[in-house]
Amino acid sequence: MDDNETGAVDFVREVIAADVASGKHGGRVVTRFPPEPNGYLHIGHARSICLNFGVAEEFGGVCTLRFDDTNPSAEEDHFVRAIEADVRWLGFDWGERRRFASDYFERLYAWAEDLITQGKAYVCDLSPEEMREYNGTLTEPGRPSPGRARSVEENLDLFRRMRAGEFPSGARVLRAKIDLASSVLPMRDPILYRIQDAEHHRTGDTWKIYPLYDFAHGLSDAIEEVTHSLCTLEFADHRPLYDWILAQLDTPSTPEQTEFARLNLSHTVLSKRFLRRLVEEGHVAGWDDPRMPTLSGLRRRGVPPEAIVAFCRGVGLTKRDNLIELSRFEYYVREHLNRVAPRVMAVLRPLRVVIENYPEDGEESFDAVNNPEDESAGTRRVPFSRVVYVERDDFLEDPPRKFFRLAPGREVRLRYACLVTCTEVVKDEAGEVVELRCRWDPESRGGNAPDGRRVRGTLHWVSAKHAVPIQARLYNPLFSEADPGARGGDFVEGLAPDSLERVDGGLAEPSLAAAAPGTTFQFERLGYFSVDPDSTPERLLVNRTVTLRDSWAKTQKRGTESQRSRARARTT
């Protein structure tokens, strides 16, 4: 179990608790979740959502959902709606506190003019390539742009003409005048505004210039009187700029930025830029492809939001980047679904079984437990008939010693139903097994041996007469490598060829026929599966959410015990 699952406090909460105790910010706690509406949220964003909304709730504060919509060429309204849906799905609500950076465009522009008037900002004509050259390197200071010497009056005139649309996109930018010799590269006269002739999803073509994220973000925090601006580590180098901008201007408040390590999950990528490429190049079926780490993809796969929240809380927060194993996330998914997912029986690769001594037209039903972890889930009736299907992998004609499933002459239990013994194997002309002939013990109804004899194998099954056809999609990690692209080269080269396997011809018990899209079940002995939104009564589609492998905690425990055993062996 992780420290955070036991209630231990992470360093961000320690900072906030100390601030509240000392009366800093008047004892208030105001946070914000500030996504850019240029793509779908992924599980890395989920941790930020849980943190910002979570600490606000824990300390009696408020959290704002603010869209940092300052790049119209990449932002769309449908991304806004998708982000709102994801935040709600995780169980959080912003109430009346939904904002957009575009709400503040006029105020931001006025502050930019204020910086120009103070002589702390200027219009620069350098191209992006020239600007990189002029800005120097880690070991060499930058050189002043020719525009740095412009007068306040000339800069104000040019900036106003930029706003009026007199210059083409990219022709000029507004830069802060700070320190070209600073060891912190973002402080070397950073860009505050650029010309961008693009339709904005909210303001249309009203604006021809747009603030950069570094300028808009901190000032938006100040407008909203944010007390704790919680960011990932890549913004640590930008904190001096965040503080500098706030120090130069008369703002309603002075927020403080605190950084934590971003979430990195193995065998996937958590970058909207990379995820967008996977979508646009057709490597996946869309943003909600169940192989994607997007919240919409995880939702379609059947991952419950409670498991994501528990995972984000469980892995805690650190000040250093690390790579978390995908199996650790799957552990939280299994732990939750094990408690709440109803059980059903299904076979993905059916093998026909004829029970010869059962009446040809006979049928009956047996009680099956819906969830052994939840008594209140009750039971259901599962129909049974002379012909059933079992999993093809549950039969071997010449089994090894510890194979406890069906084989010639062997007796097994059909779960909840009865005991059957294989008496004959039927093959086609190619020698492939196509049918098993069995006999049942009528005294074993319910699956119990009447004389108490021991039966080692228990199989899941479905009745041929009542089965519902299904198509199953089996998902594996999207990438073969734990850290895609870490060893150089194009990250898409590490895409796993077997990340999706479609299995047609599966069968499930009839209770699945009425299942609503998004409902997740445990297919006994096979894994957890969710009904896909594209499923229809005529074509039931199910996505494998997660397998039934050992939980991460047990795996870690075995690994620790193995290490201890090796250590003892070395000392003896």
Stockholm file with secondary structure:
# STOCKHOLM 1.0

chainA/1-572         MDDNETGAVDFVREVIAADVASGKHGGRVVTRFPPEPNGYLHIGHARSICLNFGVAEEFGGVCTLRFDDTNPSAEEDHFVRAIEADVRWLGFDWGERRRFASDYFERLYAWAEDLITQGKAYVCDLSPEEMREYNGTLTEPGRPSPGRARSVEENLDLFRRMRAGEFPSGARVLRAKIDLASSVLPMRDPILYRIQDAEHHRTGDTWKIYPLYDFAHGLSDAIEEVTHSLCTLEFADHRPLYDWILAQLDTPSTPEQTEFARLNLSHTVLSKRFLRRLVEEGHVAGWDDPRMPTLSGLRRRGVPPEAIVAFCRGVGLTKRDNLIELSRFEYYVREHLNRVAPRVMAVLRPLRVVIENYPEDGEESFDAVNNPEDESAGTRRVPFSRVVYVERDDFLEDPPRKFFRLAPGREVRLRYACLVTCTEVVKDEAGEVVELRCRWDPESRGGNAPDGRRVRGTLHWVSAKHAVPIQARLYNPLFSEADPGARGGDFVEGLAPDSLERVDGGLAEPSLAAAAPGTTFQFERLGYFSVDPDSTPERLLVNRTVTLRDSWAKTQKRGTESQRSRARARTT
#=GR chainA/1-572 SS CCGGGGTCCCHHHHHHHHHHHHTGGGGCCEEEECCCSSSCCBHHHHHHHHHHHHHHHHTTCEEEEEECCCCTTTCCHHHHHHHHHHHHHTTCCCTTCEEEGGGGHHHHHHHHHHHHHTTCEEEECCCHHHHHHHTCCSSSCCCCCGGGGCCHHHHHHHHHHHHHTCSCTTSCEEEECCCTTCSSGGGSSCEEEEECCCCBTTTBTSCSEEECHHHHHHHHHHHTTCSEEEEEGGGGGGHHHHHHHHHHSCCSCCCEEEEECCCEETTSCCCHHHHHHHHHTTSSSSTTCTTSCBHHHHHHHTCCHHHHHHHHHHHCCCSSCCEECHHHHHHHHHHHHHHHCCEECEESSEEEEEETTSCTTCEEEEEEESCTTCGGGCEEEEEEESEEEEEGGGBCSSCCTTCCSBCTTCEEEETTTEEEEEEEEEECTTSCEEEEEEEECGGGTTTCCTTCCCCCCEECCEETTTCEEEEEEEECCSBSSSSTTTTSSCGGGGBCTTSEEEEEEEEECGGGGGCCTTCEEEETTTEEEEECTTCCSSSEEEEEEECCCCCHHHHHHHHHHHHHHHHHHHHC
#=GC SS_cons         CCGGGGTCCCHHHHHHHHHHHHTGGGGCCEEEECCCSSSCCBHHHHHHHHHHHHHHHHTTCEEEEEECCCCTTTCCHHHHHHHHHHHHHTTCCCTTCEEEGGGGHHHHHHHHHHHHHTTCEEEECCCHHHHHHHTCCSSSCCCCCGGGGCCHHHHHHHHHHHHHTCSCTTSCEEEECCCTTCSSGGGSSCEEEEECCCCBTTTBTSCSEEECHHHHHHHHHHHTTCSEEEEEGGGGGGHHHHHHHHHHSCCSCCCEEEEECCCEETTSCCCHHHHHHHHHTTSSSSTTCTTSCBHHHHHHHTCCHHHHHHHHHHHCCCSSCCEECHHHHHHHHHHHHHHHCCEECEESSEEEEEETTSCTTCEEEEEEESCTTCGGGCEEEEEEESEEEEEGGGBCSSCCTTCCSBCTTCEEEETTTEEEEEEEEEECTTSCEEEEEEEECGGGTTTCCTTCCCCCCEECCEETTTCEEEEEEEECCSBSSSSTTTTSSCGGGGBCTTSEEEEEEEEECGGGGGCCTTCEEEETTTEEEEECTTCCSSSEEEEEEECCCCCHHHHHHHHHHHHHHHHHHHHC
//
